[in-house]
Amino acid sequence: MQHWVTSVLEELGYIGVFFMMALENIFPPIPSEIVLPFGGFLTTTTDLSVVGVIVAATVGSVLGAVILFGIGLLLDVKHLEKIIHRYGSMLRIKKQDIQRADAWFDKYGYWTVFICRMVPLVRSLISIPAGMSNMNFVMFLFLTVAGTLSWNTLLILIGVQLGESWTNILSFMELYSTVIYICIGVGIGIIVYLYIKRRRQQ
């Protein structure tokens, strides 16, 4: 994966950065933790500029996020409620559960979108519930750009500073991702436990 990503960036420059970051948002297994630091490194050995790489990466990321937002719009709450009405008894989910989740996202979704743009894997997927909850598109776009720009700029500048040693950041990012995944897993486990406990009490 790393060799393929770096080859595309070396071959296509800004277009490669744009393409990879758009793809990374739609298909999370492509890691921005490789694309961005290596893109920063390339600014020290090629004609690519730091600003140009940041812009290409951010535009690509935002495009991918908008595509997933559109998918979320197609899978809106009303469609989910129809699915729950038909299969909810098997899944032990009620319409009220979907409505509560939607209300929660309406209340906290703005900050969630901004923060999650800096969280591995989640930064891509968060666009779907944002679309499903019919979040104001202008606000979604603003927060997505703000969070994405912050994340991209940080990793690209790290790549610039590390130069040929840019791969040193990968082990740290792997640890960062692992910690995040564990926290997400624990959080989901707690939510499921509380949900099951409440259903049993009812």
N, C-alpha and C positions, 0 to 999 in steps of 0.2 A: 504493500500500500504506500509506504513512505517513498519508495523509489519511483513509483508511478506518479505520485503527486508532485514530487520535485522535478521530474522530467517534464511534466506538462507546464509547470511554472517557468522553467528555463526556456522551454520552446515557445510559449505563447505570451510571456510577460504579463502585462495588465489584463489582457483577455483571459489568460490562464487563471489569474487570481480571481477575477470576476466569476468565471465559470465554476471554479472549485468551491467558492464560497456560496454560490447559489445552490450548487449540488449538495453541499454540506448541510444546508438548511432543510432540504427536501429529503435527503438520505443521510441521517446523522452519522452512520458509520464512517463517513469521510471526515477525518478530524481537522478542525480549524487549528488545533494545537501544532499541526505540522505546517499547514498552509501559511499561517500568519508569521511565525518566526522565520521561516525560510524566505518568505516574501521580503521581510525586513533585511535579512542577510543579503539577498540579491541586490538591494539598493547600494550595497558597499562594493559590489563587483561588476555591476552593469549600469546601463543608462537609466534604469528605473529610479524614480524618486520616492521618498518616504510618503509624501503627500499623495502622489499618484497611486501607490499601493494601498494606502488607507482608503482612498476614495473608491477604487475598484473593488476592494474587499467589502466595504460597507454597502455599496450599491448592489453587489451580488447577494449579500446576506439579506438585505431588505427585500429584494425581489423574491427570494425563496420564501421569506416570511409572509409576504403578501399572497403568494400562491397557496400556502397552507391556510392562511386566513380565509381565502375564498372557499377552500374545501370545508372549513368550519361553518361557513355560511350555508353551504349545501346540506350540512348535517346539523341543522339548528335544533333548538330545544323541542320544537313542535314535532319534528321528525323522530327525535328520540322518544318523545312521549308516546307516539304511535307504536314504536317498537316495544316499549315497556308495556303498553296496554296489551300487546299480543303475547310477549314472551316474559313479561315481568314476574309472573308467578314462578317460573322455572329459575329465574335469576335471583329471586327474592328481593326485587327492587320495585319500588312504587313510583308513581309519577311525582309524588311529593318529594322524594329523594332527589330527583332530577331538578325540580323547581328550587329546592334548597341550595343545591350546588350552583345553579345558575344565579340565584340571589347572592350567594357568597362571592361569585366571580364579579357580579355587577358592583359589589361593594369594595372589594379589594383587588379587582383585576388590573387596574391601572398600574399600581406599584408592582404587582406580580409580573406583568409583562416586562417592565423595566429591569427588575432584578434578575428574572429568569434568562434574560438575554446574555447574562454572564455566567450561566450555569451549564456545564456540559450536558449534551443530549436534550435536556429540558428546554434549552433556548430555541430549539427548532419546534418542538411539540407544543409549546405554549401558544403558538399562533392559532392552533385549531380550536381550543376552547374559547379563545378571544373572539373568533369568528362565530362560533356556536352561540355565544351570549350576545351577539350583535353589538359588540363594543363599537363605540364611535370610531369610524375608520381614521379620521384625522388624528385623534388622540392615540390610537393604536400605532399609526405611522410615526408620530412624533416620538413616542416612548421607545418604539423599536429602533428607530434611528439613533436616539440618545444612548440606549443601552449597548447597541451594536457598535457604535462609534467608539465608546469607551473601551469595550473589550478588544476590538480590533487594534486600536491605537496602542494599547498597553502591550499586546503580544508582538506587534510589529516593531515597536521601539526596543523591546527586549532582544528581538532578532538582530536589530541594528547594532546594539551594544555588544552582544555576544560574538557577532561576526561568524567566523568559521566554526566557532564552538556553539552555534545555535542549537544543536541537538541536546545540549546540556539541559535545556528547559523541558525536554520531553519527559524525563523521569519525574520532575516536580509536578508537571501537569497530570501525569498518570496518577500520582499520589493524590493530587487535588480532586481529580475525577472520582477516584475510589472512595474518598471520604464523602463526597457529595452523593454518590450512589448509595452508600451505606445509610446516610442520613435520610435519603428519600425512601429507602426500603423500610427503615425503622418507622418513619412517619406514616407510610402506607399501612404497615402492620398495626400501628396504634389505632389508626382510623378504622380499619376493618374490625379490630377487636371491640372498639367502642360501639360500632354499628351493630355487630352481632349481639353484644351484651344488651343494648337498648331494645333490639327486636325480641330477645328472650324475655325481657322484663315486661314488654307489651303483651 
